[in-house]
Amino acid sequence: MYDKVVSILKKHGPMLSGELARRIEEEYSVSNNTARKMISRAKSPVQKQFKVSFDSNQKFIYLEEQYQSDKYHNSLFRAIKDSSQVNWICIQAFYAQSGFVSKAMLPSLVAAPVKNVKGHKRIDRVISDLIECDIIEEVDEETWGLTKWIPSFSNNYARSRGLEAIKRIIANDFKDWAAKNNLSSFGSGAVFSEKAEFGGFQWAYTAPSYVLPMYDVDNRKNGFIVADVVYGSKANKESVQFFLEKVHILRAHKRIRRFMPVLLLESADMETLQELKQNKVVVATLSNFFEPKYTEVLKDILESFSNSAAILAKNPDKIDKLLNQIVKTEGRFNGIVGDLFEIMVAYYYSRVGSFFFTMNKHIETSEARKNEIDVLVNKDGQTMIVECKATKSPIEKDFVEIWLGKNIPNIREWLLGSGRENADKQVFELWSLGGFTDDALKLLNVRANSTVKYKIVFLGRDDILKRFRDADLLNLIKMVDQYYLLK
């Protein structure tokens, strides 16, 4: 009997069980109940995908020979978009972030809870399901990314990092604004972290509030301010869906504390603004909320992240202008400087006669070993590969062992097989503004003195500042002094 199921799947490709039942009805003139029984009793080569949950308890049905084919992928992607809202919203977070999202930030950009909320799948389970379906993958220890087969998509890792940095800036500045205007107290707000949780969901910003109407006078209980950020393009209904869905879920809970939902966004189309208004949420467009210069600097920051290598090669003065603007704000963009460190290093090399810039490049060796190159340049007939660390704490021996024993060999293999000019003349540099522990320094010295095939160089904060001084890069010196003074 299930040969009819096989025939439909061969003819039309993988599909949801509801659509499959309808096609069986139409092509074989049977009742819907009979069609569903055929599907439920179908055996190999018919298979069911159980990981992703779909509306009305549907299952994704396919043939064994179709598994992981283009037709399988495209049909599954379409089924998720049409009939699996929680998973589609999660995928949309990656689209909004140019294909990559840090593991720490993703829970704030979706409508799946971080804690148990009745009737809703937790984000860790959503991620697990999407990994199982080959839709997202682990890029590195800190980042998730869309897989390469996702249709109509162009990823940009550097831009995704810029977007995250800007969203943190906006959320932190909103946090300061809320405290200054007595909506919350100083030090009580949380931004893009596990602490930024309310109602089982993670937000860009949360803070307890003791002002009306959030404060419950009868029960003497504080309320909350919660906020999310949409940035990088004009907001539309799809890009704000994660925020509205969280608000709808919480408003349906009778015992939830009072809260004021705020959406911070760059801009939005009229239809989206109208929907946000109808849902009684506070909409704060950046141009109305902050001064014009603020939004201009944010745009310059994102452009620098998105196209840093091209800008450094053709118009490095653009980076110089941005660094000037950041220094003059005297701390306004404090949160961005750590993210900018790689650009600062690449800018240094552009000023000392280097060329062919590559930044934030993900590579894969012949044995599928993955690595990221922060900065790669050609200088004086050598290929310079720079690892940039902008932490205030010193780098420990464990990281140095990974850099020496895993990262360098992987990058060397990739370079030697790349056919690049001077690929065999390699200098591996480790720049750490926080310096190194004694054990790490000892290991680095031993390896630097004993390595012959390539050169190992390591720089702490004082070494980095000396390089900047020798190149007369005052902006870089000011930024390091302003933001990285160790306490």
N, C-alpha and C positions, 0 to 999 in steps of 0.2 A: 504493500500500500504506500509505503513512504518513497517509492520510486517517483511519484508525482512531486514530492518535495525536492528530490534531487534534480528533477527535470527543470523545475522553476529556478532553482539556484544556479544551475548551469546556464540557463538562458538569460537571467537578469542579474546574477551576481549576489553576493551576501546582502542580507537585509534584516530588519527587525521582524520579530515573529508576527506582529499585527499586520504588517504589509504583506508578509508571506502568506498568511491565512487569507487575506483578501484576494491575492493573485490566484491562489488555488481555487477559491470560490468561483472567480470569473472564468478561469480557463477550463475547469473540470465540472462546473455546474453542481457543486456540492454545497451543503450548508456550512455556515461559519463554524458551527460546533464540530462537524466532521473534519473540516480543515484543521482545526486546532488539535484534534486528536491525532491526526496524521503527523503533525509537527512534534507533539509531545512523545510519540512512540518511535519517531525516526531514530535510526542507529547509524553507525559508521557506513558511509563516509560523511554523514551529516553531523556537524558539531555545533555546540552552543557556547557562547562566550558569557561566563558568569560573573566576571569581575566588575564590569561597569553596570550600574543600575539604571534602568530606563523607565519612563513613565508607564503606568498601568502594568507593571511587572513584566514588561516585554523582555525578550532575550534576543541577542544578536546571533543570527543563524548563518552558517557558512559551510562550505565543503572543505574537507581536509586539503584538497589540492589547491584551494584558494588562499589558504592561510599565509599571511604576511606578503601577499601579492599586492600590486598597486590597486587592484580592484577591491581587495579586502580592506586596505588602509583607507581608501577614499570613501568606501561605503560606511565603515565604522565611524569615520570623522563626521560624515553627514548625519548619521544616526545620533551621535552625541549632540551635535548642534541642534537638531530638531526635537530630541526627546530625552535629554539628560542635562537639565539646567545646571546642577551643581558642578558637573564636570566641564560643561561648556564655559561657565563663568571662570573656572580655574584656567582653562586654555586661553580665555580672553586676557587674563592677567599677563600671560607670556606675550601675546600680541602687543599689548600696551607697553611692554617692557623690551621691545625689540628682540624677543626670543629667549631672554635669560632673566631669571629672578633669583635673588639670594634666598637661601633657605630661611633666614631670619625674617625677611620681609614678606614672603609669599602669604603667610596666614593673614596678613593685614589687607591683602588685595583680592580676597575671595569671599564667598558667602558660606563657606564651610566652617563650623566651629572648631576651636582648639580644645574645648572641653565637651563632655557629654551633654548634648541638648536633644531632648526627646524628638524623634522623627527626623533627625538631621545627621548625615554622615560626617564624622570628624575629618579634618584636613589631612591627617596622617594616613587615613584610609583612602581618601581621594587620590593622594599622591601615589600611594602603593598601587592602586588600580590603574592609574594612567601610565605608570612605569611598566606594569605587567602588559599593558596594551601597546607598548612601544610608542607612546605619544610624547612623554617627557623622559629625560634621562639625567643622570648625575654628571655634571660637567666637571666639577671638582668638589672638594670637601665642603665648600660653602655655597655652591650654586646648582640650581636646576636649570635645564634648558629644553626647548622643544627639539624633537628629533628631526633629522634632515628631510624626512619624507613629507612633513606637514605642507599642505598645498598653499600656493600663493603667499609665500612668506620669505622675507629676506632678513636674516638676523644680523645684529650688530652688538657684539658683547660690550664694546667700549661705550656705546650710547646707553645701553642698559645700566651700566654703572653710573653714568652721569645722571640718568633719570632717578635712580635710587638716591644719589647724593642730594639732588635738588629736592626730592620729596622729604628727605630728612630735614633739610634747611627750612622748608615751608612749615613742616609740623613743629619744629622747635621754635620758630618765630611766632607761630600761633600760640604755642604754649606760653611764651613770654607775654604776648598780648593779653591772653586770658588772665594771667596773674596780675598784670599791671592794671587791668580793669576790674579787679576783684571778683571775677567769675570763678576763680580758683585761687588757691594759695601758692606762693612760690615754693618750688621743690616738690609739689604734690603730683604734678603731671608726669605721664610716661609716654614715650615716643617710640614707635616702631620696635617694640620688644615684647617679650612674654608678659611684662608687667602692664602693657597697654591693652588690658583685657577687660571687657565688660559684657555681662550676659552670656559668657561662654565663647564670645567671639573676640578676635584680636582686631585692633584698630590702629590707625596711624597715630592717634593721640587719644588719651583718656585722662580725666582728672575728676576727683570728687568736687562737688559744688554745694555751697551752703547758701546760695541766693535763690530767691523765688524766680520762676515757678519750680525750679528743680528741687528745692528743699521741701520736704514733707513736714509741715508744721504740726499736724495732728499726731504723727508717729515719731516726730523728732529725728528724722532720718535724712541724711544728705542725698542729693541726687548726683548725676554725672553729666559731664560734657564729653561727647565722643565726636571724633572728626576723622575723615579720610581725605586723601589727596588724589586728584586726577591731574596729570601734567604730561605735556609732550605733544598734544594735538588737541583740536577742538573736541570737547566732550560730546558724545552722542548717547542715545538710550542704552546701547550695549555697554559702553565704557563706564556708565554709572550704575549698572545693574547690580554689581556686587554690593555696593553701598546701600541701595534701596532695599535689596533682599534682606540684608542684616537688620535694617530698621523694621521692616515688615514682620520678621520673625519675632523680634523682641517686643514689639507693640502687641503681638498676639498673646504674650505671656502676662497673666494677671498679676503675678507676684514680682514682676520686674520693678526695680526702682525707677523713679522718674529720671528722664535723661533728655538732653538736647542734642540732636544729631546735626552736625555741621559738615558740609562738603566744600573743601577748598579746591578751586579749579582755575585753570588758566583762562579758558573761555568755553562756551557751549552754544550749540545751535538753539534756536527759539523753542523748538519742540521739546528738547530735553529740559530747558529751563522751566517750561510750563509744567512738565511732569514732576520735576523736583518741587515746584511751588505747590502743586496739587497734593503732594505727599507731606506737606507741612514740615519741610526740613530747611535749615538755614543754608543758603548758598552764598559763599564768599568768593567772588572772583578776585584774583590777585591784583588786577589793575585798580580795583576799587578799595581793596583792603590795605595794600602797601603802596609806597611811593613809586612813581614811574621808573626811577633809576634802579630800583630793586628788581623789577621785572626784566629790565634790559640786561642787567648783570646775569640773571638766571639764564636768559637766552644765550648769552655769550658763553657761559659755562657749559651748557648742553652742546653747543656747536663745537667747542674745544674738545669735549669728550668724543663726540661723534666722528669728527674729522681731524683729529689731532695730528696724525702722521702727514696728511696732505697739507694742513696749515703750516706745520713746521718746515716742510719742504719748500713751499711756495711763498708763504707770508708769515714768517715767525713773529713779526711785529704785532700781529693779532694776539698772540699769546702774551707778549710783553704788556700790551694794553690791558688784558684781562688781569694779569698778576698785579698791575698797578692799581686797578680798581679794587681788588680784594684787599691789598695792603692798606689803602686809604679808608676802608670801612672800619678799621681798627677793631676787628673781632666779630663784625656782623655775620661774616661767612665762615666762622670758626670751624663749623662741622665739615666744610668742603675740602679743607687743606690736606687732610690725610689722603683723600681720594685723588687730589691733584698731584700727589708726589711723583707719580710716574711721568706726568706731563712736565713737571718741573725738571726731572732728570733728562728727559728727551730734549727739552728746551735748552738746557745746558749744553748738550752735545751739538745742537744746531748752531750754537754760538762759538763752538771751538773747532769748527771745520769738519763736521761729520755730514754724511749724506745717506740716502736710502733708509728712511725711518720706517720701522714696523713696530706697532704697539699692540699690546693685549691680544697677541696671536695665539690661538689654540692649535696645537700640532698633534699629530698622531704618527707613531713610528710604524714600521712594517709589521710589528707584532702587536699592534693596536694599543700600545702604551701611550697615554695622553699626558700632555703638559701644556702649560701656558708660558709664553714669553712676554714679560712686561715691556721691555724695550730692547730692540735690536737695531744697531746702526753699523755702518762701515766707517772706519776712521784709520787713516795712515796705513792703508793696506791690510787692516785687520777687521774681523767681524767681532763686534762687542755685544755681548748678551748680558743685560743688566736685570737683576732681581731687585725690586724696590720694596722696602719695608718701612712704613711710616708709623710704627708703634712707638709709644713712649717707654715701654719696658724693653729691656735688652733681649736680643734673640738668644735662645738657649741652644744647647748642644744638639738636642733632638732634631730641631729644624735643620741645623747645619749638616747633620748626617744625611737627612733626606735630600738636601740640596746637592751635596757632594756625591752621594751614592746612587741617587735615582734621577733627579732633575737634569744634572749635567750630562750623564751618559745618554739619556733620552734625547736631549736637544742636540748633542753631538751627532748622534746617529741620523737625526732628521736633517741637520745641516749638511753633513757629508753626502747625503743622498739627494740633496736639493739642487745641486748644480749651480749654486750661487757663487759669485765671484768672491775669492778670499775665504771660502767656507772652511778651508783647512787651517786657517790662521785665526784661532779663536781665543778670545779673552772673556772669561766669565767673572762678572763683578756682582758683589752683594753689597747694596747700599742700605744701611740701617740707621735711622735717626735715633733709635733707642740704644744703639751700641750692641755689645755682645757680652754674654757672661764669660767668666774666666775659662770655663771648660770649652766653650764654643771658640774663644780666641785661640786657645791652645791647639785645638783640632785644625782650625783654619790655617794657622801658621805652619803646622806640620805638612799639610797637604799643599799649601802654596809653595813651600820650599822643595817638595819632593816631586811635584808634577812637571813633566817635561813636554808632553804632546800639546798642551795648551796652558794658558796662564790663568791663575786665580788671583783676584784682587778683592779685598774687602775693606769697606769704609764705614767708620762710625760717624757720629755727628760732627766732631771736630774736623775729620778728614773731608767730609762733605762741604762744610763751610769754607775750608781752605780752597777747595776746587772752585767754589762759587766766587770767592774773593779774587783768586788768580784770574778768573774770567771777567771780573768786574761786573758781576750780576747782582746788583744791590737789592733788587726786588726779591730775589730768591733768598738772600741773606736775611732780609727783614721778615720774610714769611717764616723761615725756620726759627728765628729769634722770637717772633711773636707767638707762634703756635706750639713750638716744641721745646720750650724751656723745661728741663727736667726738674722735678721737685724732690 
